[in-house]
Amino acid sequence: MQNFSSPLTSTQRIVKIVRDKTLAIMKKGVSFLVTVALMALASSLASASDPSPLQDTCVAIAEPENAVFVNGKFCKNPNLTKAEDFFYSGLDKPGNVSNPVGSANPPHTHPRATEILTVLEGTLLVGFVTSNPDNRLFTKVLNKGDVLVFPIGLIHFQFNIGHTNAVAIAGLSRQNPGVITIANAAFGSDPAIDPDFLARAFQLDKNVVKNLQSRF
């Protein structure tokens, strides 16, 4: 015997249509919410940066005595800070350049910060190199009052090419920008990188590599 369901009444048909449309809207709503959630998660991962300050000032100190721990640093208790904590005197005095690289800041990078350099006195040759494969060199001669920005993570340098002392102020966009000096990292690592490998990488004689390593 074959069973036949009774035909739907007008009221039942209306209820079924409303129910089906409601379910369809709910499915679309859930899909939309999932998409928004994934986009928000991706956005939050891509826009990571230093946390916002939790207090007005953070004078970093080496010893934790009379300090509070904020944003990964030991900060002097704000109630104990004074004007001298924010003051420095001596930018008009030339620095000590009696070192192996002289009046140059050799190629280096700040992996976590952008740098801005302002020349107050003298003449500096500065520049930065873009990442592989282009390795484009952007270079400029800076005189008094000139400013240059070094993008985050790119290798850059500064060199005094003038006949007088030079004074410049550098600012960095992170509280812990990090610094990697290329020559120090490549030839002065601890333990040392295999000189055979460095000879291949830099296309140098192995003895030249060993000589460079002995200087760091």
Backbone torsions as a table, in degrees:
resi	resn	phi	psi	omega
1	MET	NA	134.5	-179.7
2	GLN	-98.7	133.7	-179.9
3	ASN	-95.5	140.7	176.6
4	PHE	-123.1	127.6	178.4
5	SER	-75.5	147.2	-178.9
6	SER	-71.2	145.3	-179.0
7	PRO	-61.9	148.6	179.8
8	LEU	-74.8	144.1	174.3
9	THR	-77.2	168.8	179.5
10	SER	-60.0	-40.7	-179.6
11	THR	-64.7	-43.0	179.8
12	GLN	-64.1	-38.5	178.5
13	ARG	-63.6	-42.3	179.5
14	ILE	-62.5	-44.0	-179.9
15	VAL	-62.2	-42.8	-179.7
16	LYS	-63.1	-43.6	-180.0
17	ILE	-62.3	-45.4	179.8
18	VAL	-62.6	-43.2	-179.5
19	ARG	-63.1	-45.2	-179.7
20	ASP	-62.5	-42.9	179.7
21	LYS	-66.2	-37.9	179.0
22	THR	-63.6	-44.6	178.5
23	LEU	-61.9	-40.8	179.6
24	ALA	-63.4	-42.8	178.6
25	ILE	-63.6	-41.8	179.5
26	MET	-62.3	-41.5	178.8
27	LYS	-62.5	-43.8	178.0
28	LYS	-63.7	-39.2	179.6
29	GLY	-63.3	-43.1	178.9
30	VAL	-63.9	-42.9	178.9
31	SER	-61.4	-41.8	179.5
32	PHE	-64.4	-42.6	-179.8
33	LEU	-64.9	-39.5	177.6
34	VAL	-63.1	-42.9	179.3
35	THR	-61.9	-45.7	179.4
36	VAL	-61.7	-41.6	-179.2
37	ALA	-63.5	-43.0	178.8
38	LEU	-64.7	-40.9	178.6
39	MET	-64.6	-40.0	179.2
40	ALA	-65.1	-39.5	178.5
41	LEU	-64.7	-45.0	179.1
42	ALA	-63.1	-40.2	179.7
43	SER	-64.5	-40.6	-178.7
44	SER	-67.5	-32.4	178.7
45	LEU	-73.6	-33.2	-175.6
46	ALA	-81.3	-19.2	-174.5
47	SER	-110.6	30.1	179.5
48	ALA	-65.9	142.5	179.4
49	SER	-159.0	-178.9	177.5
50	ASP	-57.8	142.7	175.2
51	PRO	-66.0	153.9	179.0
52	SER	-66.3	148.2	178.5
53	PRO	-58.7	142.4	179.6
54	LEU	-99.1	-1.3	178.6
55	GLN	-154.0	170.2	-175.5
56	ASP	-64.1	-40.7	-176.4
57	THR	-134.5	154.3	173.4
58	CYS	-143.2	92.4	176.2
59	VAL	-86.5	105.9	-175.0
60	ALA	-67.1	136.3	177.8
61	ILE	-134.2	154.9	-176.5
62	ALA	-78.7	-36.4	-176.4
63	GLU	-97.1	136.4	-178.1
64	PRO	-76.2	-3.6	179.9
65	GLU	-65.4	136.0	-177.5
66	ASN	54.7	39.1	-176.7
67	ALA	-130.4	163.4	172.0
68	VAL	-122.9	148.7	-176.9
69	PHE	-96.8	111.2	-175.5
70	VAL	-132.4	130.0	174.6
71	ASN	52.1	36.8	176.8
72	GLY	83.0	6.6	-179.7
73	LYS	-129.6	149.6	170.6
74	PHE	-81.7	120.1	-178.9
75	CYS	-111.0	141.9	175.8
76	LYS	-61.4	140.1	178.2
77	ASN	-53.7	122.1	-177.5
78	PRO	-54.3	-28.1	179.7
79	ASN	-72.2	-14.1	-178.4
80	LEU	-106.7	-0.6	180.0
81	THR	-72.8	154.7	178.9
82	LYS	-142.5	173.3	-175.2
83	ALA	-58.6	-35.7	-178.6
84	GLU	-61.5	-23.6	179.1
85	ASP	-67.4	-19.1	-177.6
86	PHE	-114.5	15.5	-172.9
87	PHE	-123.6	144.3	174.0
88	TYR	-143.7	139.3	178.1
89	SER	-122.9	132.6	176.4
90	GLY	133.9	5.9	179.2
91	LEU	-67.7	-15.1	177.9
92	ASP	-84.7	-2.9	-179.1
93	LYS	-97.2	132.4	178.8
94	PRO	-65.9	144.3	179.7
95	GLY	-80.7	169.3	179.7
96	ASN	-83.6	114.5	-179.3
97	VAL	-109.3	19.7	178.0
98	SER	-84.2	69.1	179.6
99	ASN	-140.6	168.9	-174.7
100	PRO	-56.2	-29.1	-177.3
101	VAL	-99.7	-0.3	176.6
102	GLY	60.9	-135.6	-174.7
103	SER	-89.1	43.9	-180.0
104	ALA	-128.5	146.8	169.3
105	ASN	-106.2	99.4	-168.7
106	PRO	-63.8	166.0	-178.8
107	PRO	-50.3	127.0	-178.0
108	HIS	-154.1	174.0	179.0
109	THR	-143.4	150.4	173.1
110	HIS	-111.0	103.2	-172.4
111	PRO	-65.6	-17.7	-174.9
112	ARG	-122.1	13.9	-174.8
113	ALA	-153.9	150.7	167.6
114	THR	-88.3	145.6	-179.3
115	GLU	-118.5	142.5	173.2
116	ILE	-123.8	131.1	-175.2
117	LEU	-120.1	129.5	177.8
118	THR	-120.0	124.9	179.7
119	VAL	-89.1	125.8	178.8
120	LEU	-97.6	-35.3	179.1
121	GLU	-146.7	149.1	173.5
122	GLY	87.2	-166.1	-176.4
123	THR	-135.0	125.1	-178.9
124	LEU	-121.2	138.6	167.9
125	LEU	-94.8	120.2	-177.2
126	VAL	-130.0	162.2	177.4
127	GLY	-176.8	168.3	174.5
128	PHE	-143.9	158.7	-176.5
129	VAL	-120.3	133.8	179.4
130	THR	-75.6	171.5	-176.2
131	SER	-76.2	168.8	176.7
132	ASN	-59.9	150.5	2.8
133	PRO	-93.6	-3.4	-174.1
134	ASP	-73.5	-44.8	-178.1
135	ASN	50.5	46.3	-179.6
136	ARG	-75.3	136.2	178.1
137	LEU	-97.5	123.4	172.2
138	PHE	-109.3	118.0	-175.5
139	THR	-134.0	152.1	-176.9
140	LYS	-154.3	145.2	171.7
141	VAL	-94.2	120.3	-177.6
142	LEU	-103.1	133.2	174.4
143	ASN	-114.4	-179.2	-177.4
144	LYS	-51.2	126.8	179.1
145	GLY	90.7	-8.2	-179.2
146	ASP	-82.9	151.5	-177.9
147	VAL	-132.6	142.3	174.5
148	LEU	-139.0	143.8	178.3
149	VAL	-106.9	131.8	176.4
150	PHE	-105.4	114.4	-177.6
151	PRO	-60.2	150.6	-177.0
152	ILE	-55.0	132.5	172.3
153	GLY	82.2	-11.5	-176.4
154	LEU	-86.5	145.2	178.0
155	ILE	-67.3	132.7	-179.3
156	HIS	-146.4	171.3	-175.3
157	PHE	-156.5	163.0	173.3
158	GLN	-141.0	140.9	-177.1
159	PHE	-146.9	130.6	179.0
160	ASN	-78.8	110.2	179.9
161	ILE	-105.2	2.5	-179.2
162	GLY	-83.9	179.6	179.4
163	HIS	-101.6	7.9	178.2
164	THR	-131.0	170.7	175.1
165	ASN	-64.5	151.5	178.5
166	ALA	-121.2	145.2	177.3
167	VAL	-128.9	130.6	179.8
168	ALA	-144.3	151.4	176.7
169	ILE	-115.4	130.6	178.1
170	ALA	-114.0	136.8	174.8
171	GLY	-121.8	143.5	-177.8
172	LEU	-123.4	149.3	-170.1
173	SER	-87.2	4.9	178.7
174	ARG	-134.1	151.8	179.1
175	GLN	-70.9	-22.5	176.2
176	ASN	-134.9	77.4	-173.1
177	PRO	-70.4	-24.7	-174.8
178	GLY	73.3	154.5	176.2
179	VAL	-148.4	133.3	176.9
180	ILE	-126.6	110.3	175.2
181	THR	-84.3	122.6	-168.9
182	ILE	-58.0	-50.5	-177.8
183	ALA	-63.2	-42.3	180.0
184	ASN	-61.8	-42.1	-177.9
185	ALA	-68.6	-41.0	-176.0
186	ALA	-76.6	-41.7	-173.2
187	PHE	-109.1	-7.3	-178.3
188	GLY	-120.9	19.6	-179.3
189	SER	-66.4	157.9	-179.9
190	ASP	-130.1	110.9	-0.8
191	PRO	-71.9	167.2	-175.9
192	ALA	-69.0	146.1	173.4
193	ILE	-72.7	143.7	-180.0
194	ASP	-51.9	119.8	-178.8
195	PRO	-60.8	-28.1	176.7
196	ASP	-62.3	-42.1	179.6
197	PHE	-67.1	-45.1	179.7
198	LEU	-63.0	-36.1	178.1
199	ALA	-60.6	-39.8	178.2
200	ARG	-71.1	-45.1	-176.0
201	ALA	-62.6	-41.6	-178.0
202	PHE	-98.5	2.0	179.5
203	GLN	54.0	50.4	-179.9
204	LEU	-121.8	162.5	172.5
205	ASP	-69.3	143.9	-177.7
206	LYS	-58.8	-37.3	179.6
207	ASN	-66.4	-34.2	176.0
208	VAL	-64.5	-42.4	178.4
209	VAL	-61.5	-45.3	179.8
210	LYS	-62.2	-38.2	177.8
211	ASN	-64.2	-42.1	177.8
212	LEU	-64.1	-42.6	-179.4
213	GLN	-63.1	-31.9	-179.1
214	SER	-71.1	-13.7	-177.5
215	ARG	-89.3	-8.9	-177.5
216	PHE	-114.4	NA	NA
